Amino acid sequence: MIIHGNIKIIDLALLINKEILVITDTQIGYEESLNKQGVLIPRFQFKDLQDRLKKILDKTKPKKIIINGDIKHEFSSISETEWRHTIKLIDFLAEHAELILIKGNHDTILRPIARKRNIKIIDYYVIDNIYLCHGHHIPNNKYFYKNKVVIIGHEHPAVFLKDHGRVEKFKCFLKGKYEGKTLIVQPSFNLLTEGTDILTEKPLSPFLKKNLDDFEVYVVADKVRYFGKVKNL
């Protein structure tokens, strides 16, 4: 489904110009972090993530893959699982296309892993009139001011949907305006949690501190479905 111009939603990813695939917030190591807190859950997420990514890659065959921040979960360390699985994910994606890593707020200690595979970590990426950044702060550079479309992660948007007493939470994309720019917010590619409910929870990103009523919602379920504006949900 087209979300804007030459930007298409493919499951939890975006495809730009039919050749650049963008995902965000894989947060490798999240299960291990929960286990350390006493939350006992099976560690199946990485295999499911890899399987889901493979279906997207087989369908799109991109020339470039961008991870728009928070490839790993821990802020101040690299756990054994993070080290092993992040390297494995980087190798897997690099087999399919050129890989670009944009730094997120969780990526404070990512460089030792990136150096292992000689991958540069950048703060933002620009293609045509599109500016990609993680979204945990507002950029202050000429490229951000110059470009008309901004794509961010960080927020992990999701929405509760009700049907005859049944309530389910779904990941979703958001599209709205920020300072005259078109703003697209991607859901997380972490499959363990759905994310932040845009109808009831306080937004995380400074891009979303203003009223979200006029943002459009694209829900990812069995397929991508357009749900209109937030104010009508």
N, CA, C and O of each residue as an XYZ file, in Angstrom:
932
protein
N       0.838     -1.197      0.000
C       0.000      0.000      0.000
C       0.876      1.251      0.000
O       1.816      1.353      0.788
N       0.569      2.201     -0.882
C       1.300      3.464     -0.933
C       0.880      4.329      0.260
O      -0.309      4.542      0.494
N       1.880      4.828      1.017
C       1.578      5.728      2.117
C       1.843      7.181      1.723
O       1.197      8.100      2.228
N       2.809      7.378      0.809
C       3.100      8.749      0.363
C       4.046      8.690     -0.829
O       5.108      8.073     -0.754
N       3.661      9.333     -1.929
C       4.557      9.444     -3.078
C       5.126      8.113     -3.519
O       4.392      7.203     -3.904
N       6.465      8.007     -3.458
C       7.151      6.785     -3.876
C       7.493      5.878     -2.683
O       8.418      5.070     -2.754
N       6.736      6.023     -1.592
C       6.981      5.252     -0.370
C       5.825      4.271     -0.167
O       4.663      4.671     -0.097
N       6.154      3.010     -0.077
C       5.147      1.955      0.007
C       5.326      1.157      1.297
O       6.452      0.855      1.693
N       4.221      0.820      1.946
C       4.257     -0.047      3.125
C       4.300     -1.497      2.669
O       3.456     -1.940      1.890
N       5.293     -2.230      3.162
C       5.400     -3.674      2.938
C       5.487     -4.333      4.313
O       6.564     -4.381      4.909
N       4.375     -4.836      4.815
C       4.328     -5.408      6.163
C       4.790     -4.344      7.163
O       4.200     -3.264      7.206
N       5.818     -4.610      7.965
C       6.304     -3.654      8.957
C       7.429     -2.770      8.408
O       8.048     -2.017      9.159
N       7.686     -2.858      7.130
C       8.771     -2.111      6.498
C       8.217     -1.064      5.534
O       7.040     -1.082      5.173
N       9.098     -0.156      5.131
C       8.796      0.789      4.067
C       9.734      0.520      2.895
O      10.905      0.193      3.089
N       9.217      0.659      1.694
C      10.025      0.519      0.487
C      10.003      1.856     -0.256
O       8.947      2.343     -0.659
N      11.189      2.435     -0.427
C      11.328      3.740     -1.085
C      11.900      3.531     -2.484
O      12.900      2.835     -2.655
N      11.262      4.136     -3.480
C      11.745      4.054     -4.865
C      11.912      2.612     -5.362
O      12.698      2.355     -6.274
N      11.188      1.695     -4.770
C      11.232      0.272     -5.160
C      12.594     -0.374     -4.928
O      12.852     -1.466     -5.435
N      13.485      0.299     -4.155
C      14.823     -0.272     -4.002
C      15.452     -0.084     -2.624
O      16.462     -0.724     -2.332
N      14.896      0.760     -1.779
C      15.457      0.974     -0.438
C      14.440      0.510      0.595
O      13.347      1.067      0.694
N      14.802     -0.506      1.358
C      13.925     -1.057      2.383
C      14.306     -0.478      3.745
O      15.482     -0.451      4.106
N      13.312     -0.019      4.493
C      13.558      0.617      5.791
C      12.792     -0.129      6.882
O      11.579     -0.313      6.787
N      13.514     -0.553      7.918
C      12.887     -1.113      9.122
C      13.443     -0.358     10.322
O      14.427      0.373     10.201
N      12.815     -0.534     11.473
C      13.283      0.180     12.661
C      12.988     -0.619     13.926
O      12.082     -1.453     13.948
N      13.754     -0.359     14.968
C      13.477     -0.868     16.322
C      13.330     -2.388     16.378
O      12.326     -2.906     16.867
N      14.344     -3.093     15.872
C      14.343     -4.550     16.056
C      14.605     -4.911     17.518
O      14.111     -5.925     18.012
N      15.381     -4.079     18.202
C      15.654     -4.218     19.638
C      16.043     -5.652     20.020
O      15.433     -6.285     20.882
N      17.086     -6.130     19.337
C      17.642     -7.449     19.635
C      18.056     -7.498     21.108
O      18.683     -6.563     21.605
N      17.716     -8.560     21.791
C      18.085     -8.730     23.199
C      16.982     -8.367     24.173
O      17.175     -8.463     25.385
N      15.830     -7.953     23.669
C      14.729     -7.556     24.559
C      14.238     -8.724     25.420
O      13.937     -8.548     26.600
N      14.161     -9.913     24.821
C      13.718    -11.082     25.594
C      14.667    -11.377     26.753
O      14.229    -11.666     27.867
N      15.985    -11.301     26.478
C      16.980    -11.550     27.523
C      16.839    -10.532     28.648
O      16.967    -10.877     29.822
N      16.576     -9.281     28.290
C      16.377     -8.243     29.286
C      15.175     -8.558     30.182
O      15.241     -8.378     31.398
N      14.092     -9.023     29.587
C      12.915     -9.403     30.371
C      13.220    -10.595     31.275
O      12.779    -10.635     32.423
N      13.976    -11.568     30.757
C      14.346    -12.733     31.573
C      15.137    -12.315     32.805
O      14.941    -12.864     33.890
N      16.038    -11.335     32.639
C      16.842    -10.860     33.768
C      15.985    -10.161     34.812
O      16.344    -10.109     35.988
N      14.833     -9.616     34.370
C      13.913     -8.959     35.295
C      12.938     -9.945     35.933
O      12.064     -9.550     36.705
N      13.090    -11.226     35.610
C      12.226    -12.237     36.193
C      10.999    -12.569     35.368
O      10.149    -13.347     35.801
N      10.897    -11.979     34.166
C       9.781    -12.283     33.276
C      10.219    -13.446     32.385
O      11.045    -13.279     31.488
N       9.662    -14.608     32.641
C      10.102    -15.816     31.958
C       9.300    -16.042     30.688
O       8.143    -16.459     30.729
N       9.934    -15.759     29.565
C       9.304    -15.978     28.262
C      10.298    -16.728     27.383
O      11.507    -16.540     27.524
N       9.812    -17.572     26.482
C      10.722    -18.291     25.584
C      11.386    -17.336     24.615
O      10.789    -16.340     24.207
N      12.625    -17.639     24.247
C      13.378    -16.753     23.362
C      13.205    -17.190     21.908
O      14.101    -17.789     21.315
N      12.054    -16.883     21.355
C      11.742    -17.271     19.983
C      11.759    -16.089     19.023
O      11.660    -16.271     17.809
N      11.885    -14.871     19.565
C      11.668    -13.684     18.745
C      12.642    -13.588     17.571
O      12.231    -13.220     16.471
N      13.916    -13.909     17.775
C      14.893    -13.680     16.713
C      14.590    -14.523     15.489
O      14.673    -14.023     14.367
N      14.243    -15.785     15.674
C      13.917    -16.638     14.525
C      12.676    -16.117     13.799
O      12.638    -16.087     12.569
N      11.656    -15.705     14.571
C      10.446    -15.170     13.955
C      10.755    -13.887     13.181
O      10.239    -13.676     12.084
N      11.607    -13.030     13.768
C      11.996    -11.789     13.103
C      12.705    -12.088     11.783
O      12.412    -11.476     10.756
N      13.642    -13.040     11.825
C      14.399    -13.384     10.628
C      13.488    -13.978      9.548
O      13.643    -13.674      8.365
N      12.549    -14.818      9.955
C      11.615    -15.425      8.998
C      10.728    -14.361      8.345
O      10.468    -14.405      7.142
N      10.272    -13.410      9.157
C       9.399    -12.363      8.622
C      10.165    -11.447      7.684
O       9.645    -11.035      6.647
N      11.400    -11.130      8.049
C      12.237    -10.312      7.183
C      12.521    -11.004      5.860
O      12.541    -10.360      4.811
N      12.738    -12.301      5.904
C      13.044    -13.035      4.665
C      11.880    -12.943      3.679
O      12.098    -12.793      2.477
N      10.664    -13.030      4.173
C       9.500    -12.915      3.292
C       9.450    -11.535      2.631
O       9.127    -11.412      1.449
N       9.776    -10.501      3.411
C       9.789     -9.143      2.868
C      10.896     -8.991      1.835
O      10.688     -8.396      0.778
N      12.074     -9.529      2.141
C      13.211     -9.418      1.231
C      12.973    -10.179     -0.067
O      13.323     -9.703     -1.147
N      12.387    -11.345      0.043
C      12.082    -12.132     -1.162
C      11.087    -11.402     -2.055
O      11.133    -11.520     -3.280
N      10.196    -10.655     -1.435
C       9.166     -9.929     -2.184
C       9.706     -8.653     -2.815
O       9.314     -8.301     -3.927
N      10.606     -7.951     -2.115
C      11.037     -6.618     -2.556
C      12.379     -6.593     -3.274
O      12.596     -5.766     -4.159
N      13.289     -7.503     -2.894
C      14.638     -7.549     -3.480
C      15.293     -6.157     -3.526
O      15.620     -5.666     -4.607
N      15.484     -5.528     -2.372
C      16.028     -4.155     -2.335
C      17.516     -4.103     -2.657
O      18.226     -5.104     -2.562
N      17.972     -2.903     -3.044
C      19.399     -2.668     -3.252
C      20.067     -2.178     -1.967
O      21.257     -2.399     -1.747
N      19.272     -1.504     -1.117
C      19.776     -1.024      0.168
C      18.768     -1.371      1.257
O      17.560     -1.387      1.021
N      19.284     -1.649      2.458
C      18.439     -1.877      3.638
C      18.895     -0.900      4.712
O      20.081     -0.834      5.037
N      17.955     -0.144      5.259
C      18.257      0.803      6.328
C      17.572      0.343      7.604
O      16.365      0.102      7.614
N      18.343      0.221      8.680
C      17.756      0.029     10.008
C      17.758      1.396     10.677
O      18.813      1.944     10.997
N      16.565      1.937     10.881
C      16.435      3.321     11.352
C      16.455      3.398     12.888
O      15.529      3.913     13.515
N      17.530      2.874     13.462
C      17.750      3.012     14.907
C      17.281      1.837     15.741
O      16.368      1.102     15.365
N      17.935      1.681     16.891
C      17.597      0.681     17.913
C      17.604     -0.734     17.371
O      16.628     -1.472     17.508
N      18.718     -1.102     16.752
C      18.880     -2.486     16.313
C      18.999     -3.413     17.528
O      18.590     -4.573     17.470
N      19.564     -2.894     18.634
C      19.679     -3.673     19.867
C      18.942     -2.980     21.007
O      18.522     -1.830     20.881
N      18.790     -3.699     22.133
C      17.929     -3.189     23.202
C      18.673     -2.485     24.333
O      18.294     -1.381     24.726
N      19.721     -3.104     24.860
C      20.378     -2.569     26.053
C      21.045     -1.220     25.761
O      21.669     -1.043     24.715
N      20.909     -0.278     26.691
C      21.498      1.046     26.543
C      23.003      1.041     26.828
O      23.792      1.566     26.041
N      23.393      0.447     27.954
C      24.736      0.670     28.488
C      25.668     -0.533     28.383
O      26.762     -0.512     28.946
N      25.262     -1.561     27.684
C      26.097     -2.752     27.566
C      25.703     -3.531     26.323
O      24.730     -3.200     25.646
N      26.478     -4.576     26.032
C      26.124     -5.507     24.962
C      26.041     -6.886     25.593
O      27.058     -7.468     25.971
N      24.836     -7.402     25.703
C      24.675     -8.728     26.295
C      25.164     -9.786     25.318
O      25.361     -9.513     24.133
N      25.357    -10.998     25.832
C      25.837    -12.098     24.976
C      24.863    -12.359     23.832
O      25.273    -12.574     22.691
N      23.569    -12.337     24.148
C      22.555    -12.570     23.115
C      22.555    -11.435     22.093
O      22.452    -11.676     20.890
N      22.669    -10.199     22.576
C      22.704     -9.055     21.666
C      23.887     -9.155     20.705
O      23.745     -8.954     19.499
N      25.048     -9.467     21.260
C      26.243     -9.561     20.419
C      26.060    -10.618     19.338
O      26.301    -10.358     18.160
N      25.639    -11.797     19.739
C      25.510    -12.926     18.802
C      24.411    -12.683     17.767
O      24.625    -12.881     16.571
N      23.228    -12.251     18.233
C      22.106    -12.101     17.325
C      22.205    -10.849     16.452
O      21.737    -10.849     15.313
N      22.812     -9.777     16.983
C      22.970     -8.580     16.162
C      23.933     -8.845     15.011
O      23.678     -8.441     13.877
N      25.038     -9.522     15.304
C      25.970     -9.913     14.237
C      25.268    -10.803     13.223
O      25.452    -10.650     12.015
N      24.465    -11.729     13.720
C      23.756    -12.649     12.825
C      22.768    -11.898     11.942
O      22.644    -12.199     10.755
N      22.056    -10.910     12.520
C      21.107    -10.121     11.747
C      21.827     -9.272     10.698
O      21.383     -9.187      9.553
N      22.933     -8.648     11.089
C      23.717     -7.845     10.141
C      24.197     -8.709      8.978
O      24.098     -8.301      7.821
N      24.718     -9.900      9.279
C      25.198    -10.792      8.224
C      24.056    -11.216      7.303
O      24.212    -11.257      6.083
N      22.917    -11.528      7.896
C      21.748    -11.955      7.124
C      21.293    -10.860      6.163
O      21.047    -11.131      4.988
N      21.181     -9.631      6.652
C      20.723     -8.532      5.808
C      21.766     -8.163      4.754
O      21.422     -7.846      3.615
N      23.041     -8.208      5.142
C      24.115     -7.839      4.214
C      24.232     -8.823      3.054
O      24.795     -8.487      2.012
N      23.709    -10.030      3.224
C      23.686    -10.992      2.123
C      22.727    -10.557      1.015
O      22.878    -10.951     -0.142
N      21.746     -9.746      1.383
C      20.696     -9.366      0.439
C      20.909     -7.985     -0.184
O      20.455     -7.737     -1.301
N      21.589     -7.090      0.521
C      21.726     -5.726      0.021
C      22.760     -4.966      0.856
O      23.224     -5.450      1.888
N      23.107     -3.770      0.390
C      23.955     -2.881      1.184
C      23.191     -2.486      2.449
O      22.017     -2.122      2.384
N      23.865     -2.560      3.596
C      23.210     -2.289      4.875
C      23.678     -0.958      5.443
O      24.872     -0.657      5.456
N      22.711     -0.158      5.915
C      22.986      1.148      6.517
C      22.360      1.172      7.909
O      21.190      0.825      8.070
N      23.129      1.579      8.909
C      22.644      1.663     10.288
C      22.528      3.120     10.711
O      23.514      3.857     10.706
N      21.322      3.529     11.076
C      21.108      4.853     11.659
C      21.058      4.701     13.174
O      20.429      3.778     13.693
N      21.717      5.601     13.871
C      21.835      5.489     15.325
C      20.535      5.864     16.020
O      19.944      6.906     15.733
N      20.091      5.001     16.941
C      18.932      5.281     17.774
C      19.338      5.542     19.210
O      20.522      5.478     19.539
N      18.383      5.832     20.063
C      18.707      6.124     21.457
C      19.180      4.896     22.227
O      19.845      5.039     23.253
N      18.853      3.690     21.755
C      19.348      2.471     22.400
C      20.738      2.081     21.903
O      21.353      1.161     22.443
N      21.236      2.768     20.886
C      22.468      2.338     20.224
C      23.706      3.054     20.749
O      24.619      3.362     19.982
N      23.741      3.320     22.047
C      24.887      4.024     22.626
C      26.163      3.172     22.576
O      27.268      3.707     22.485
N      26.001      1.853     22.637
C      27.170      0.968     22.544
C      26.930     -0.023     21.411
O      26.710     -1.212     21.643
N      26.975      0.481     20.198
C      26.778     -0.359     19.013
C      28.045     -0.456     18.169
O      28.207     -1.394     17.387
N      28.941      0.514     18.329
C      30.101      0.582     17.447
C      30.993     -0.668     17.488
O      31.497     -1.065     16.437
N      31.215     -1.313     18.656
C      32.041     -2.527     18.630
C      31.471     -3.613     17.718
O      32.221     -4.343     17.069
N      30.141     -3.714     17.671
C      29.509     -4.696     16.785
C      29.651     -4.249     15.338
O      30.018     -5.048     14.477
N      29.361     -2.972     15.061
C      29.444     -2.460     13.691
C      30.866     -2.580     13.136
O      31.052     -2.887     11.959
N      31.869     -2.338     13.989
C      33.262     -2.433     13.533
C      33.615     -3.850     13.112
O      34.424     -4.045     12.204
N      33.017     -4.837     13.761
C      33.271     -6.239     13.406
C      32.932     -6.518     11.955
O      33.551     -7.367     11.314
N      31.947     -5.800     11.443
C      31.510     -6.007     10.055
C      31.782     -4.776      9.176
O      31.277     -4.670      8.059
N      32.586     -3.857      9.704
C      32.992     -2.672      8.938
C      31.790     -1.903      8.402
O      31.775     -1.494      7.241
N      30.787     -1.708      9.250
C      29.597     -0.956      8.883
C      29.588      0.372      9.632
O      29.771      0.413     10.849
N      29.375      1.437      8.904
C      29.350      2.762      9.493
C      27.991      3.050     10.122
O      26.958      2.672      9.570
N      27.989      3.713     11.267
C      26.750      4.145     11.918
C      26.591      5.645     11.660
O      27.510      6.426     11.905
N      25.423      6.035     11.165
C      25.189      7.433     10.834
C      24.004      7.976     11.637
O      23.223      7.208     12.198
N      23.879      9.289     11.687
C      22.796      9.923     12.443
C      21.527     10.103     11.613
O      20.426     10.187     12.158
N      21.687     10.160     10.302
C      20.523     10.344      9.425
C      20.902      9.912      8.014
O      22.076      9.713      7.700
N      19.879      9.772      7.169
C      20.104      9.396      5.785
C      19.117     10.175      4.924
O      17.952     10.329      5.293
N      19.582     10.665      3.780
C      18.731     11.452      2.887
C      18.677     10.789      1.522
O      19.711     10.437      0.953
N      17.471     10.618      0.999
C      17.270     10.121     -0.354
C      16.183     10.965     -1.005
O      15.077     11.086     -0.478
N      16.508     11.549     -2.158
C      15.588     12.471     -2.830
C      15.187     13.579     -1.848
O      16.054     14.305     -1.361
N      13.904     13.719     -1.554
C      13.455     14.751     -0.599
C      13.035     14.143      0.731
O      12.238     14.722      1.468
N      13.589     12.954      1.030
C      13.186     12.198      2.225
C      14.344     12.176      3.225
O      15.474     11.840      2.870
N      14.055     12.534      4.461
C      15.041     12.569      5.546
C      14.677     11.471      6.548
O      13.582     11.482      7.111
N      15.587     10.531      6.770
C      15.360      9.451      7.731
C      16.201      9.664      8.968
O      17.410      9.872      8.869
N      15.576      9.614     10.135
C      16.280      9.659     11.415
C      15.462      8.851     12.415
O      14.298      8.539     12.164
N      16.070      8.516     13.545
C      15.372      7.631     14.480
C      14.158      8.286     15.105
O      13.119      7.643     15.250
N      14.269      9.563     15.480
C      13.103     10.273     15.982
C      13.093     10.544     17.472
O      12.086     11.013     18.002
N      14.200     10.257     18.170
C      14.234     10.512     19.616
C      14.609     11.950     19.941
O      14.509     12.366     21.095
N      15.038     12.712     18.946
C      15.229     14.152     19.117
C      15.011     14.828     17.768
O      15.034     14.176     16.724
N      14.801     16.137     17.803
C      14.591     16.897     16.577
C      15.949     17.297     16.002
O      16.723     17.964     16.689
N      16.260     16.914     14.773
C      17.557     17.264     14.184
C      17.708     18.769     13.991
O      16.728     19.509     13.905
N      18.952     19.189     13.928
C      19.256     20.601     13.692
C      20.372     20.686     12.654
O      21.521     20.983     12.981
N      20.013     20.418     11.400
C      20.975     20.533     10.311
C      20.249     20.945      9.037
O      19.027     20.830      8.945
N      20.996     21.418      8.071
C      20.392     21.980      6.852
C      19.605     20.940      6.060
O      18.634     21.279      5.384
N      20.019     19.677      6.141
C      19.324     18.641      5.378
C      17.932     18.381      5.948
O      16.988     18.120      5.203
N      17.814     18.455      7.269
C      16.496     18.277      7.878
C      15.569     19.415      7.483
O      14.413     19.181      7.130
N      16.061     20.631      7.538
C      15.223     21.786      7.203
C      14.862     21.813      5.722
O      13.793     22.290      5.340
N      15.766     21.296      4.895
C      15.592     21.363      3.447
C      14.550     20.366      2.933
O      13.802     20.689      2.011
N      14.488     19.178      3.502
C      13.663     18.103      2.948
C      12.234     18.139      3.475
O      11.976     18.595      4.589
N      11.317     17.653      2.657
C       9.888     17.814      2.914
C       9.219     16.593      3.530
O       8.089     16.679      4.011
N       9.907     15.463      3.516
C       9.350     14.230      4.087
C      10.327     13.693      5.130
O      11.529     13.610      4.877
N       9.806     13.329      6.307
C      10.622     12.784      7.390
C      10.064     11.417      7.782
O       8.859     11.262      7.981
N      10.950     10.432      7.891
C      10.569      9.089      8.345
C      11.288      8.802      9.649
O      12.512      8.914      9.722
N      10.537      8.433     10.679
C      11.125      8.126     11.991
C      10.633      6.772     12.503
O       9.644      6.218     12.024
N      11.367      6.265     13.498
C      10.941      5.115     14.292
C      10.698      5.599     15.710
O       9.995      6.586     15.928
N      11.284      4.898     16.674
C      11.308      5.295     18.079
C       9.966      5.190     18.796
O       9.917      4.742     19.942
N       8.889      5.587     18.153
C       7.598      5.687     18.829
C       6.926      4.344     19.050
O       6.183      4.179     20.017
N       7.175      3.373     18.162
C       6.505      2.055     18.224
C       4.986      2.198     18.212
O       4.329      1.630     19.084
N       4.399      2.926     17.269
C       2.952      3.167     17.321
C       2.127      1.897     17.165
O       2.462      1.002     16.389
N       1.042      1.846     17.924
C       0.097      0.729     17.868
C      -1.270      1.270     18.255
O      -1.380      2.380     18.776
N      -2.306      0.490     18.002
C      -3.657      0.938     18.309
C      -4.505     -0.249     18.756
O      -4.392     -1.347     18.212
N      -5.362     -0.009     19.764
C      -6.344     -1.004     20.187
C      -7.567     -0.896     19.287
O      -8.093      0.196     19.068
N      -8.013     -2.026     18.772
C      -9.224     -2.074     17.961
C     -10.240     -3.001     18.617
O      -9.899     -4.100     19.054
N     -11.491     -2.547     18.681
C     -12.550     -3.302     19.343
C     -13.557     -3.810     18.327
O     -13.900     -3.112     17.373
N     -14.028     -5.035     18.541
C     -15.042     -5.622     17.666
C     -15.914     -6.565     18.486
O     -15.494     -7.668     18.834
N     -17.138     -6.119     18.792
C     -18.103     -6.930     19.547
C     -17.516     -7.464     20.859
O     -17.631     -8.648     21.173
N     -16.894     -6.571     21.603
C     -16.351     -6.955     22.903
C     -14.935     -7.488     22.857
O     -14.272     -7.586     23.890
N     -14.475     -7.827     21.689
C     -13.099     -8.328     21.534
C     -12.164     -7.148     21.277
O     -12.449     -6.292     20.440
N     -11.049     -7.111     22.003
C     -10.086     -6.014     21.862
C      -8.723     -6.592     21.494
O      -8.231     -7.505     22.158
N      -8.123     -6.066     20.449
C      -6.785     -6.490     20.047
C      -5.930     -5.273     19.746
O      -6.432     -4.234     19.319
N      -4.639     -5.414     19.973
C      -3.692     -4.334     19.731
C      -2.873     -4.655     18.483
O      -2.362     -5.765     18.338
N      -2.753     -3.682     17.586
C      -2.045     -3.892     16.331
C      -0.995     -2.811     16.126
O      -1.207     -1.645     16.461
N       0.136     -3.217     15.571
C       1.130     -2.242     15.136
C       0.543     -1.414     14.001
O      -0.292     -1.893     13.234
N       0.993     -0.158     13.903
C       0.475      0.692     12.820
C       1.506      1.724     12.394
O       2.420      2.066     13.143
N       1.336      2.206     11.183
C       2.069      3.363     10.679
C       1.217      4.601     10.911
O      -0.012      4.529     10.909
N       1.874      5.735     11.109
C       1.186      7.015     11.206
C       1.713      7.945     10.122
O       2.899      7.916      9.791
N       0.831      8.768      9.572
C       1.259      9.813      8.637
C       0.553     11.116      8.991
O      -0.673     11.163      9.087
N       1.333     12.164      9.183
C       0.758     13.464      9.521
C       1.713     14.572      9.133
O       2.505     14.425      8.203
N       1.634     15.681      9.849
C       2.460     16.840      9.555
C       3.306     17.235     10.760
O       2.860     17.149     11.905
N       4.535     17.669     10.484
C       5.393     18.274     11.505
C       6.057     19.492     10.884
O       6.867     19.365      9.965
N       5.714     20.668     11.386
C       6.306     21.925     10.903
C       6.265     22.016      9.370
O       7.250     22.392      8.736
N       5.126     21.670      8.796
C       4.964     21.766      7.352
C       5.509     20.598      6.559
O       5.307     20.526      5.347
N       6.202     19.672      7.227
C       6.746     18.492      6.565
C       5.768     17.314      6.700
O       4.998     17.248      7.658
N       5.804     16.401      5.748
C       5.073     15.148      5.893
C       5.874     14.233      6.807
O       7.047     13.970      6.543
N       5.258     13.748      7.873
C       5.922     12.892      8.850
C       5.327     11.489      8.793
O       4.116     11.310      8.921
N       6.192     10.503      8.598
C       5.780      9.095      8.604
C       6.459      8.404      9.778
O       7.676      8.481      9.943
N       5.657      7.732     10.585
C       6.161      7.046     11.776
C       5.990      5.545     11.583
O       4.878      5.064     11.365
N       7.097      4.804     11.665
C       7.062      3.352     11.466
C       6.834      2.613     12.774
O       7.282      3.070     13.826
N       6.145      1.482     12.726
C       6.063      0.612     13.907
C       7.372     -0.132     14.110
O       8.197     -0.202     13.199
N       7.563     -0.680     15.285
C       8.787     -1.424     15.571
C       8.760     -2.783     14.873
O       7.697     -3.344     14.605
N       9.958     -3.295     14.587
C      10.080     -4.655     14.044
C      10.390     -5.653     15.146
O      10.748     -6.796     14.864
N      10.258     -5.235     16.391
C      10.331     -6.182     17.501
C       8.990     -6.900     17.591
O       7.958     -6.256     17.779
N       8.992     -8.213     17.461
C       7.740     -8.955     17.347
C       7.171     -9.385     18.688
O       6.100     -9.988     18.750
N       7.895     -9.072     19.771
C       7.443     -9.513     21.089
C       6.370     -8.602     21.660
O       5.474     -9.068     22.364
N       6.449     -7.305     21.365
C       5.459     -6.355     21.861
C       4.860     -5.584     20.700
O       5.502     -5.399     19.666
N       3.619     -5.133     20.881
C       2.960     -4.393     19.807
C       3.388     -2.929     19.785
O       3.556     -2.354     18.710
N       3.568     -2.315     20.964
C       4.045     -0.944     20.984
C       3.192     -0.019     21.826
O       2.447     -0.468     22.697
N       3.302      1.285     21.564
C       2.627      2.328     22.325
C       1.256      2.626     21.723
O       1.151      2.944     20.539
N       0.208      2.525     22.537
C      -1.142      2.808     22.062
C      -1.296      4.307     21.821
O      -1.232      5.100     22.760
N      -1.497      4.691     20.575
C      -1.549      6.113     20.229
C      -2.803      6.802     20.757
O      -2.864      8.031     20.794
N      -3.807      6.022     21.169
C      -5.061      6.608     21.642
C      -5.063      6.892     23.145
O      -5.813      7.745     23.618
N      -4.224      6.177     23.887
C      -4.284      6.309     25.349
C      -2.950      6.626     26.006
O      -2.937      7.113     27.137
N      -1.828      6.370     25.344
C      -0.518      6.546     25.962
C       0.178      7.806     25.449
O      -0.020      8.222     24.307
N       0.990      8.398     26.306
C       1.713      9.615     25.971
C       2.797      9.321     24.943
O       3.564      8.374     25.122
N       2.884     10.110     23.866
C       3.902      9.865     22.837
C       5.318      9.978     23.388
O       5.582     10.754     24.307
N       6.223      9.189     22.809
C       7.625      9.201     23.213
C       8.435     10.224     22.414
O       9.298     10.905     22.966
N       8.157     10.326     21.129
C       8.973     11.156     20.248
C       8.586     12.627     20.336
O       7.400     12.952     20.392
N       9.582     13.528     20.350
C       9.275     14.965     20.326
C       8.577     15.385     19.036
O       7.954     16.445     18.996
N       8.668     14.588     17.999
C       7.945     14.874     16.760
C       6.429     14.781     16.957
O       5.662     15.342     16.174
N       6.005     14.073     18.004
C       4.579     13.777     18.178
C       3.980     14.428     19.421
O       2.945     13.976     19.912
N       4.598     15.457     19.924
C       4.108     16.108     21.136
C       2.843     16.934     20.897
O       2.104     17.232     21.835
N       2.601     17.299     19.640
C       1.379     18.040     19.339
C       0.228     17.073     19.110
O       0.425     15.858     19.125
N      -0.963     17.599     18.899
C      -2.169     16.800     18.729
C      -2.045     15.847     17.533
O      -1.651     16.253     16.440
N      -2.388     14.575     17.761
C      -2.297     13.566     16.711
C      -3.618     13.344     15.981
O      -3.702     12.461     15.128
N      -4.642     14.117     16.293
C      -5.982     13.861     15.761
C      -6.025     13.731     14.243
O      -6.768     12.903     13.716
N      -5.245     14.533     13.539
C      -5.303     14.528     12.083
C      -4.289     13.578     11.429
O      -4.172     13.542     10.204
N      -3.566     12.819     12.239
C      -2.668     11.812     11.672
C      -3.486     10.650     11.122
O      -4.501     10.256     11.697
N      -3.028     10.117     10.007
C      -3.685      8.968      9.391
C      -3.057      7.673      9.899
O      -1.861      7.622     10.183
N      -3.870      6.638     10.008
C      -3.458      5.374     10.617
C      -3.514      4.251      9.580
O      -4.523      4.063      8.900
N      -2.414      3.515      9.475
C      -2.331      2.346      8.597
C      -1.999      1.139      9.476
O      -0.872      1.000      9.951
N      -2.978      0.279      9.687
C      -2.823     -0.850     10.602
C      -2.216     -2.039      9.863
O      -2.607     -2.351      8.738
N      -1.244     -2.704     10.518
C      -0.625     -3.899      9.955
C      -1.229     -5.120     10.647
O      -0.978     -5.368     11.826
N      -2.023     -5.872      9.901
C      -2.646     -7.090     10.429
C      -2.360     -8.218      9.435
O      -1.202     -8.454      9.089
N      -3.399     -8.915      8.972
C      -3.177     -9.925      7.938
C      -2.705     -9.273      6.647
O      -2.037     -9.902      5.826
N      -3.064     -7.998      6.478
C      -2.526     -7.143      5.433
C      -2.576     -5.716      5.950
O      -3.094     -5.474      7.040
N      -2.055     -4.779      5.198
C      -2.081     -3.375      5.626
C      -3.460     -2.806      5.319
O      -3.969     -2.939      4.207
N      -4.059     -2.165      6.334
C      -5.396     -1.605      6.184
C      -5.395     -0.133      6.596
O      -4.843      0.235      7.633
N      -6.020      0.695      5.771
C      -6.136      2.125      6.076
C      -7.316      2.353      6.989
O      -8.433      1.940      6.679
N      -7.078      3.020      8.136
C      -8.135      3.218      9.144
C      -8.540      4.671      9.311
O      -9.221      5.012     10.278
N      -8.136      5.534      8.388
C      -8.538      6.929      8.501
C      -7.730      7.686      9.547
O      -6.601      7.312      9.863
N      -8.313      8.742     10.074
C      -7.607      9.610     11.017
C      -7.789      9.172     12.463
O      -8.786      8.550     12.830
N      -6.780      9.521     13.278
C      -6.800      9.153     14.690
C      -8.086      9.627     15.369
O      -8.666      8.896     16.171
N      -8.528     10.826     15.060
C      -9.692     11.393     15.735
C     -10.980     10.622     15.470
O     -11.962     10.794     16.192
N     -10.985      9.789     14.459
C     -12.173      9.019     14.131
C     -12.141      7.593     14.675
O     -13.095      6.836     14.492
N     -11.066      7.231     15.332
C     -10.956      5.871     15.880
C     -11.652      5.791     17.245
O     -11.669      4.729     17.868
